Amino acid sequence: MPVKSYLAFSHEGRYPHMIARLEQCDGVSVYPAENRNVAVVVTSSDDESSEQRVKSALEAIVDIHCLTLVFGYADPAPFAV
């Protein structure tokens, strides 16, 4: 299960819109900062196709000025014996 976290920065004056759009995305948890116009965005998905849907949904949000990956984890493939 891939889990990724990002810092999301909005275009000037678009922070509330960015948060609202992020909160509508499936597979996305949003943690808005209380004193800055930045949010922590955490994504998790069950498989590669779900991950691609989440990625496409994030890329479609025009209110995001910059989305920076700060952490990524995927379960390692089991070793064949």
Order of alpha helices (4+ residues) and beta strands (2+ residues): beta-alpha-beta-beta-alpha-beta
